[in-house]
Amino acid sequence: MKRMIFVIPIAALVAISMIGCRRESSVDTSLFTVEEIDGVRHVHNHAPQMGDAPGAKLELIGQIGKLEDV
């Protein structure tokens, strides 16, 4: 009986995680095409995926040490 106390919650967690990992695709495929050549998947982008905005931005937030005058 004591084992059932642990088995039921673990089984429930496994079931919930399996339901949450279902593969549903909501990707707009008009922006790219995918083809397989000799067993290798090639993705061809037709337009920038991020629009005109850059995907990343670099910003100096601190400096460790300084250059010494030699």
Contact map, one row per residue, 1 for C-alpha under 8 A:
1111100000000000000000000000000000000000000000000000000000000000000000
1111110000000000000000000000000000000000000000000000000000000000000000
1111111000000000000000000000000000000000000000000000000000000000000000
1111111100000000000000000000000000000000000000000000000000000000000000
1111111110000000000000000000000000000000000000000000000000000000000000
0111111111000000000000000000000000000000000000000000000000000000000000
0011111111100000000000000000000000000000000000000000000000000000000000
0001111111110000000000000000000000000000000000000000000000000000000000
0000111111111000000000000000000000000000000000000000000000000000000000
0000011111111100000000000000000000000000000000000000000000000000000000
0000001111111110000000000000000000000000000000000000000000000000000000
0000000111111111000000000000000000000000000000000000000000000000000000
0000000011111111100000000000000000000000000000000000000000000000000000
0000000001111111110000000000000000000000000000000000000000000000000000
0000000000111111111000000000000000000000000000000000000000000000000000
0000000000011111111100000000000000000000000000000000000000000000000000
0000000000001111111110000000000000000000000000000000000000000000000000
0000000000000111111111000000000000000000000000000000000000000000000000
0000000000000011111111000000000000000000000000000000000000000000000000
0000000000000001111111000000000000000000000000000000000000000000000000
0000000000000000111111100000000000000000000000000000000000000000000000
0000000000000000011111110000000000000000000000000000000000000000000000
0000000000000000000011111000000000000000000000000000000000000000000000
0000000000000000000001111100000000000000000000000000000000000000000000
0000000000000000000000111110000000000000000000000000000000000000000000
0000000000000000000000011111000000000000000000000000000000000000000000
0000000000000000000000001111100000000000000000000000000000000000000000
0000000000000000000000000111111000000000000000000000000000000000000000
0000000000000000000000000011111110000000000000000000000000000000000000
0000000000000000000000000001111110000000000000000000000000000000000000
0000000000000000000000000001111110000000000011111000000000000000000000
0000000000000000000000000000111111000000001111100000000000000000000000
0000000000000000000000000000111111100000001111000000000000000000000000
0000000000000000000000000000000111110000111100000000000000000000000000
0000000000000000000000000000000011111000111000000000000000000000000000
0000000000000000000000000000000001111111110000000000000000000000000000
0000000000000000000000000000000000111111110000000000000000000000000000
0000000000000000000000000000000000011111000000000000000000000000000000
0000000000000000000000000000000000011111100000000000000000000000000000
0000000000000000000000000000000000011111110000000000000000000000000000
0000000000000000000000000000000001111011111000000000000000000000000000
0000000000000000000000000000000001111001111100000000000000000000000000
0000000000000000000000000000000111100000111110000000000000000000000000
0000000000000000000000000000000111000000011111000000000000000000000000
0000000000000000000000000000001110000000001111111000000000000000000000
0000000000000000000000000000001110000000000111110000000000000000000000
0000000000000000000000000000001100000000000011111010000000000000000000
0000000000000000000000000000001000000000000011111111000000000000000000
0000000000000000000000000000001000000000000010111110000000000000000000
0000000000000000000000000000000000000000000000011111111000000000000000
0000000000000000000000000000000000000000000000111111110000000000000000
0000000000000000000000000000000000000000000000010111110000000000000000
0000000000000000000000000000000000000000000000000111111000000000000000
0000000000000000000000000000000000000000000000000111111110000000000000
0000000000000000000000000000000000000000000000000100111110000000000000
0000000000000000000000000000000000000000000000000000011111000000000000
0000000000000000000000000000000000000000000000000000011111100000000000
0000000000000000000000000000000000000000000000000000000111110000000000
0000000000000000000000000000000000000000000000000000000011111000000000
0000000000000000000000000000000000000000000000000000000001111110000000
0000000000000000000000000000000000000000000000000000000000111110000000
0000000000000000000000000000000000000000000000000000000000011111000000
0000000000000000000000000000000000000000000000000000000000011111110000
0000000000000000000000000000000000000000000000000000000000000111110000
0000000000000000000000000000000000000000000000000000000000000011111000
0000000000000000000000000000000000000000000000000000000000000011111100
0000000000000000000000000000000000000000000000000000000000000000111110
0000000000000000000000000000000000000000000000000000000000000000011111
0000000000000000000000000000000000000000000000000000000000000000001111
0000000000000000000000000000000000000000000000000000000000000000000111
